[in-house]
Amino acid sequence: MSLHVEVAVLNKISHLVARRTSVQEMLSEVLKILHVEMGLLRGTVTLREGDVLVIEASEGLSRSEIDRGLYRVGEGITGTVVSQGKGRIIPDISKEKGFLNRTKARDNQKGVAFICVPIIYKDDVIGTLSIDRKVEPDTDLKADYHLLDTIATIVADAIYAAYSEHEEREKLLSESRALKLELENKLRPEEIIGNCSNMKKVYAMISKVAASNATVLIRGESGTGKELVAKSIQKHSTRADKPFIAVNCAAIPEGLIESELFGHEKGSFTGAVNRKIGLAELADTGTLFLDEIGDVSLPMQLKLLRFIQEHTFYRVGGSNERKVDVRIIAATSRNLEDMIAKGAFREDLYYRLNVFPIYMPALRNRKSDIVLLAEYFLKKYNAIHGKSVARITTPAINMMSTYYWPGNVRELENCIEYAVLNTSDNVISGYNLPPSLQTAEATYSSLVPNTPEEGGDYESLVSSFEKELIVEALKLKKGNASAAAKHLGTTQRVVLYKIKKLGIDTSLYK
């Protein structure tokens, strides 16, 4: 190689390195320059990962050849170059016994030289640069060696700089993620499960209002966890060590709610044989949670309005005004605005309650939390019932994900408890879930014709069961139908037939 060509090569590589592209892209471009200028047959750059050398970039090798090109330090020519820190010139690879040809790219090639030099940074061998080239009468292998050695020195500095920048970026990203996670964890109450964006909004609202004494109105469908939010607010407030008294307004008969809430004096009505302290009084210095406030009658709403405004009340049959220091948190699953329009709820009470509203999303609007909640309830009911159910199958998860959940989180909890009790295995499968979830969509019965002649629902359920068993076996055996058949105790022919019939894509499980 002429001095002019060497200078041109080094100039191009120096400019390439200065651009600071990715390590793999830079090394690939280096090999392309050598291919054009030197006419090399093949070229590789390996980088060290522990005791293994991995091909990071190549020229003239196929994907399969690259995958085979793994060397241990000290193994073959390449591994020896790394272990000794000295380059090698092999004038004819067909005559070199120590040449492993691990890539299988050099079979039956005579008159091909191999040059391999170490890539060294601060006395550490971090990889190798190697080329194959046809030996011509005027080929100067020593000159080629010195050129490669110079290039290796240049790329060593570039590799280190690139990796240093990458590590710094990763460090900054890691710190950023850690700070974000720390903030989210601070906002997320321990007692509430969920990571979806809708729930993060709830956590942020709890964080904003907890330390104050503001009245909070929690809105949401039945079963969404409104009481958990109320308890979380109290737990993170200045009243955390004070009483938390919950009143389910919908569960108390209309004639008794005033007595339950405010208490009564002895003899105030038939059956009042003793004085009774009401729940509002028991909550003094703490938090009073009025659940299902929308179910309170209009006369009682008026008394609640005065109590929330003044924090004063009279016991039933009593003449002494009593005052308590309580924080009011209310909740409802009703549409209070519609009730106001119909005259069923007082507008002034609504505005007293709706100081700081928090909206709990329905479970169908937080689908990403279903698995998280299901796993939480699985652990809970394993402990309660002395079971050891390990996991929930993918088909079962799919069924839960497609279900509407009218009962929200409470219904999901009941569903998991049912499934834990209903399974005799260490897994919850789709057929272990309650009948309410056994829909055509959830059981994949739509995959099978559903006509009276073909068996209707029975045929659909059988097919669903078969699909679940086969999918689980394929997942376990990495998509291998033969191994899945052995696992199921049947023949490969049967499994392949079922795979085709049920439309199972085995590639998804490889």
N, C-alpha and C positions, 0 to 999 in steps of 0.2 A: 504494500500500500504506500502510495506516495505521501510525502509530507503535506502536500496541498490537500489531499483527501482527509488526512488526519486532522488538520486544522479546521477544515469544513465541518467534520463530524463533531469535534469538541465545541465549536462555535454554536452549532445547532442545538446540541444538548444543553449547553450553558443557558441559552435563551429559553429553552423548554423548561428547565428547572426554575428559572426566574419567574415563570408565570404562576407557580404554586398551584398547579392543578392537583386533583386527588392523586394519592400514591400510585394506585393501580393504573390510572390513565397516564401518568407521567412515565412509568416504567414501560408500559405498552408502546408509547411513542418513542422511547429510547430504542427499543428493539426494532421498531419500524425504520428508524433512521439507520441503524446498523445493517438492516436487511437491504435497504436501498444502496447504501454507500459501500458495503463490504460484500454484498451478495451472499450473506449467510443463509444456510438451509433452514436452520431452526435456532431459536434463542429462547432462553428462560431466565427469569429472575425468581429465585426462591427467597423467602423470608423465614426466619426462625421463630417457631412457636414452641417454647420449651425445648424439648429434645427432638422435635420434629421439624423438618423443612417442608414448607408448602409452596407450590408454584403460585406466585402472586401475579405474574404477567408472563406472556409467552408470544412467540411468533412462529408460525408454521406447525402448531400442534392443535389437534382437535380437542373437543370438550372431554371426551372419554380418556384421551391420552393425558390431559392435564390432571384429571381425577386420579389417575394411576401414579402420577409423579410425586409420591410421598417418600421421603427419605429420613432416616434417623441420623442424628449426628454421629459421625464415624462410619456410616454405612455407604459403601460404594465410593466412587470418585467425588461426587458432590458432598457427601457426608464427611469424607476425609478432609476435603478443603476447609470445611467449617471447623472440624476438630483441631486441625493443625494450623489454621490461619494462613495457609500458603496455597497459591494457585497451582494449577496443573495444566500441562500441555500434553494431549494424547494425539500423536501424529496420525494414527490410524486406529479408529475405534474397533474395527473388525479384528484387530490383533491384541486388544487389551482385555485380559482375563478379568480384571477388577471392574470392568465397565458393566453395570447392572442392566442398563436399558430398561429401567422400570416403566417408562411411558410406552414401550413397545413401538416407538416411532422410527427406530433405526435398524430394523431387521435387514440383514443381507446387504449392507452398504459398505463397500470397500473404498478406500481412498478418501474417507471423510475424517477430518480432524475435529477434536473436541478441546475447547479451551474453557477452563472454569477458574474464576478468580473470586476471592472472598470480598464481601462488602463489610467493611470494618468502620465502626464509629467509636472513637475513644477507647481503643484496644479491645472492644467487644465485637466479635463476628456476628452480625445480625442477619446475614444471608449470603447468597452467591449470585454472580452474573456469569452465564455460560452461553457459548455459541457452538453450533456445528457449521463447518464450512468445507466445501470441496477443496482439496489440495491441488493446486496447479503448480507447474514448474517454477513460476516466479513468486509463489506464495511464501511470505515471510511470517511464520507463525509466532516468532519472538516479538516482532513488531506489533502483530495483532494482540499479543498478550499484554504488552505495555500499554497499548491504547485502552484495552478493556480494564486494566488495573486503574488507569487514570479516570475512566468513566465511573468505575465502582466507587472511587473516592468522592466524586462529585455527587452521585446519587445518594451516597450514605448520608451526607450532610442534609440533602433535600428530604430524605425519608425521615430522619430524626426531627427536622423542623416541622414537617407535615404532621407527624404523630404527636409532637409536642403541642402544636396548635389544636389538634383534634382532642387531646386529653384536656387541654385548657377549656375548650368549648364544652366538652362533656362534663367537666367539673362545674362550670357555670350553670349548665342546664340542670345538672343534678342538684345543685344548691337551690336553683329556682324551683324545681319540682318539690324539693324538700320543704321550702318555705311555703309553697302553695298547699302542700299536704298538711303542714302544721296548722296553717290558717283554717283549712277545711275541717281538720280534726277538732280545732277549738270551737268552730261553729257547730259541728255535728254532735248533738247530744248522744251519750253512750247508750241510752235506753231506746233510741229510735234507729231502725234499720233502713238503709237506703242511700244510694249514691247518685241517683239520677238528678238532672238539672232542676226538675220541679221540687225535689226534696231539698236540694241545696238552697233554694230560695226560702223554703220554710225554716231551715237552720239559721239562715242570715236574719230572718225576721225575729226568731227566738232570741238570737244574740243581741239584737237592737233593743228589744223591749224588756228583757228579763230583769235587768237591774233597776228598772223604774217601778212605780206603783200604778202605772196606767192600766185601765180596764182593757181586757183583750177579748175579742170575739173570734172564736175558731169556727170556721165554716168548712163543711165537707159532708160527703155521703156517710151513711152509717157504716161503721166498720173500718174507717180509714185511719183511725188512731188518734182521734182528737184529744182523748184524755191523756195519752202519752205526751202530747205537746203541752198540755196544761201542767202536767207534772214536771216536765223539763223546764218550763218557765219558772216554776216555783223552786226547783232544784238549783237553778243558776241565778236566783234572786237573793236579795238581802234577807229574805224570809225562809231560807233553805232549811234551817233547823227548827222552824215553827210548824204548826199543824197545817196539813193539807186535807181539807174536807170536801168530798165529792158528793153532789146531790143529783141524782137522776130524776129530773122533774117529770119525765114521762112515766116512770115506774111507780110514782106515788099517787094514790087516788086524790082527786080534786079536793075532797073534803078534809084531807089530812095534811096536805102540803104546807099550809101555813103553820100548823102545829109542829111538823117535822123541822121546818126551817127556823121558826122563831121561838119554839117551845110553848108551854102552856102552864097555867097555874092550877093548883089542886082544885077540883070541883068546877072547873070552867066549862065542862061539858060532860055528858054521860060517859063514864069510863075513865075520866081524868081523876084517878084516885090519889095521884101524887103529882108534885111539881115536876115538870120536865124541862131540861135545858135544851134549847134548839141547836141545830147544826151551825147556824150563823154565830152563835155564842161560843160554841166549841172551837170555831175557826179563828177566834180572836187572836190578833197579832200575826196570823198566818194567811192562808189563801183559801177562799171559798170558790169551788168550781161548780157552776150551775150548768149541768149537762142537759141537752135537749130543752133549752129555754123556750123554744118555739112551741112546746106542748103545754105551756102554762095558760090557764084561763085568763080572760080579760080582767076580772076582779083582782086576781092574784098579781097580775102584771102591774096594776096600780100600786099595790103594796111593795112590790119589788122595786118599782121606780123610786119611791121615797127612800127605801132602804139603800139603794145604790147611790142616790144623791147625798144623803145625810149620814149614812152608816148607822142609823138609828132605827129602832123597832119596838114594838110592844109584844110581850107574850100574849097568847090567846087567853083572854079572861083577866089580863093584868092591866094595871093603871100606871105603872112606872115605866117611863121611857128608858130604854137601854141603848147604850152606844158601844160599838165595837170597832176595832182597827183591823179591817180585813181588806185584802186585795181581791177584787172580783175578776174571775175568768169565766166566761160563758162559752157555750158551744151549741151548735144546732146543725141538723141535717136538712132543715126546712128552708124554703125560699121565703125569707122574711119580707122581702119587698112585695111579693105577690100577696102575702098575708096582710100586709099593711093596706094594699089596694082593696082587699076584700073586707077590711075592717076587723080582721081576726088578730091583729097584733098592733100594739100601740106604737105610733111613730116616735113619740118622745122617749119611750123606753129603748127603741131601736138605736136612736142617736146616743143615748147614754151608754149602751153596750158596745157600739161600733166605733170606739175610739181608735183601736188598733186591730184591724181585722187580719187574720191569718187564714189562708185557704189551703186545706189539705187536699192534695190531688187524689183522684180515684185510682185504684190499682191498675185499671186498663190504660191509664195515662202515665204509668211509670213501669212499663213492661220490663225494662232492663233491671229492675229490682226484684223481679219475681224469683229468680234463681237464688239470689242473696237471701231473701226472706225464707224461701223454701228450705235452704240449707240450715238456717238458724232454727227454724221450727223442727227440722229433722233431728238436730242435736238435742233440742229441748225434750221432744217426746221419746227419743231413745232413752234419755235419762229417767223420765217419768215412768215409762212402761218397761224398763229393763231390757230394751232391745238393742241390737247392734247393726242396724241398717246402715250400710256404708255410703251409699250414693243413690242418686236419682238418674234413671236412664235418659238418654237424649229424646226418644219418642215421648216419654212422660213429660219432660220439660217442654217439648213442642206442644203437647196438649194443653199444658198450663198456660203457655204463651199465647195460644189462640183463643182461650176461654175469655168470656166477657167479665167475669168476677163481679156480679151484682152485689155480693156481700163484702167485697173488697178484702183487706188484709185479714179480717176476722174469718172470712170464708176460706181463704188460703190456709190459715192456721188449722182450721177444722179439717180441711182436705188432707193436709200432711199427717195429722194425727190419725185420721181414718186409714191412710195408706200405710203408715207404720204398723198399725194393728192388723191390717189386711194382708200384708206380705209375709210369706214363710221363708223368703230368701233374704240375702243381705243387701238387696237392691229394691228400689221402688220402680216398678214398670208401669206402663200405661194402664194395664188392666187392673192394677191395684188401686187406682184413683176412684173417687166416688162416681156413681152413675151419672151425676149431673155433668161431668166432664166427658163422658163417652159419646161425643158427637161425631158426625161423619167427618168433619174437618179434622177434629183432634185425633181420631183413630185411623185416619187415612183410608177410610172405607170407600172414599170416592175413587180410589185406584181400582176397585173391583166392581164389575157390573152389579147393579142392585135391582134385579127384576124378580118377581115372584118365582119364575121358573128356576132361577139360579140360587135361590135360598134367602134372598133378602138380607136382613140385618145379621142373621146368623153367619152367613157367608162372609159378610163384611168384617165382623168381629174376628172370625177365624183368620182371615187374611191379615188383619191388623196385628194379631198376635204372632203369626208366622213372620211377618216383616220385622217386628221388633226383635224377635229372637235371632233372626239372621243378621240384622244390622249390628246387634251387640256382639255377635260372634265375629263378624268381619272387622269390627273395631278392635277387638281383642287380638285378632290374628293379622292385623295390618293389611286388610283387604284380600288376604289369601283365601280363595274359595275352598280349596282342598283342605287346608288346615281348619277352616271354619266348619266344614262338614264333619271332620273328625271330632271337633269340639262338641258338636251337636249330636254326635252319635248316629249320623246318617251318611249317605253316599254323596260324592261330589256331584254326580249327575242330578240328584234330587235338588241339591242346593242351587246349582246353576239354573235348573228349570224354574225354581222359585224366584231367583234373582231376576230372570228375564220377565216372568209373569208379573211380579210386583214392581218392576221398574226401578230396581235398586242400582245405583251407580257405585260400583266397587272402588272406583278410583278415588272417591272421597275419603276412603278409609286407609289408603296406602301411605 
